[in-house]
């Protein structure tokens, strides 16, 4: 089972100054050390660490226990207990809405959800409780020049160090998915960050980044906490889904699309070709492919995933997202003078989509 195709997967960066001002308290001693670390030595150590020379990347939470030092207090569990006590005292009183993430942390949330969208995983919600616990652990690691999992129960945890931006840290986690074996569907120390990011049953995330203390190798410590935790043994098959393969360009489909677009544009017409063996999407009146493609894709908002059947109001979108379709070819032709269309856009697809009785397995919810 694969994830649905996404229209775009943009990854935007964030400079260190933004991270510092948004995620590190003003006046923090840590914030003065952003540019003082030796990046080359750090990255060599970091990559060795995550090649398994020291320990697995993101152990299943049943196995995440500290082997050295004293057991740390778990701020996330403490906060949850406090909230439960407050809830009991307040009775049926309305609960406040969760706090929005800071601008830098909002990038962490956005990046998670962009990667999840390609793997048929619903977007995560931001948790201020998880942000608080992530901030606590990141601060402890950064101040002590350490790099290890907290071992706190009831949450998933991803760590990174040495990067300047959330875009870099999140990509490093996600890039592990290239090594994941979907057929085996089991935990692997080399892919644990990615599988936690993409875990379908996880619904909330909270993240923090803290600059390291003077002389520490980490530069910046990135921590994300998740609930419910991922990487649960025996549950990988239903929680880590393969992405949908991208379409390949077909010159023969481009040729057929060009032929039909030219015919429509020259005759001020707008109708399907009726040619067999291919799927077809049409648009007219737009200036760019971005506008035409978005108009097709935007129909998905009206699609009924439960009914999983053809609907004339969503046919363009379901053809775009059809899992069994592998090739596409498109063309755009300017209309003849006086025609209403302005530009005629045509895309042809094979194998064709929107096949009756096959919607459930070919049009998947985001």
BELCOR-V748639 format. One record per backbone hydrogen bond with DSSP energy under -0.5 kcal/mol. NH is the residue of the N-H (numbers start at 1). CO is the residue of the C=O. If there is no record, write none. Layout:
BEGIN
((NH	CO) (NH	CO))
END
This chain:
BEGIN
((3	242) (12	10) (18	15) (19	15) (20	16) (21	17) (22	18) (23	19) (24	20) (28	25) (31	28) (32	29) (33	30) (34	31) (36	33) (39	37) (42	38) (43	39) (44	40) (45	41) (46	42) (47	43) (48	44) (49	45) (50	46) (51	47) (51	48) (52	49) (53	48) (54	49) (55	49) (57	189) (61	230) (63	60) (65	63) (75	73) (78	74) (79	75) (80	76) (81	77) (82	78) (83	79) (84	80) (85	81) (86	82) (87	83) (88	84) (89	85) (90	86) (91	87) (93	90) (106	102) (107	103) (107	104) (108	104) (109	105) (110	106) (111	107) (112	108) (113	109) (114	110) (115	111) (116	112) (117	113) (118	114) (118	115) (119	116) (120	117) (121	116) (125	203) (127	205) (128	126) (131	127) (132	128) (133	129) (134	130) (135	131) (136	132) (137	133) (138	134) (139	135) (140	136) (141	137) (142	138) (143	139) (144	140) (145	141) (145	142) (146	141) (155	152) (156	226) (158	224) (160	222) (162	218) (162	220) (169	165) (170	166) (171	167) (172	168) (173	169) (174	170) (175	171) (176	172) (176	173) (177	174) (178	175) (179	176) (180	177) (182	180) (185	181) (191	188) (192	188) (195	191) (196	192) (197	193) (198	194) (199	195) (199	196) (200	239) (202	199) (203	227) (204	227) (205	125) (206	225) (208	223) (210	221) (212	219) (213	142) (216	213) (220	218) (221	210) (222	160) (222	220) (223	208) (224	158) (225	206) (226	156) (227	204) (233	231) (235	232) (239	235) (239	236) (240	236) (241	239) (242	1) (244	118) (248	326) (250	328) (251	249) (254	250) (255	251) (256	252) (257	253) (258	254) (259	255) (260	256) (261	257) (262	258) (263	259) (264	260) (265	261) (266	262) (267	263) (268	265) (269	264) (278	275) (279	349) (281	347) (283	345) (285	341) (285	343) (292	288) (293	289) (294	290) (295	291) (296	292) (297	293) (298	294) (299	296) (300	297) (301	298) (302	299) (303	300) (305	303) (308	304) (314	311) (315	311) (318	314) (319	315) (320	316) (321	317) (322	318) (322	319) (323	362) (325	322) (326	350) (327	350) (328	248) (329	348) (331	346) (333	344) (335	342) (336	265) (339	336) (343	341) (344	333) (345	283) (345	343) (346	331) (347	281) (348	329) (349	279) (350	327) (358	355) (362	358) (362	359) (363	359) (364	362))
END
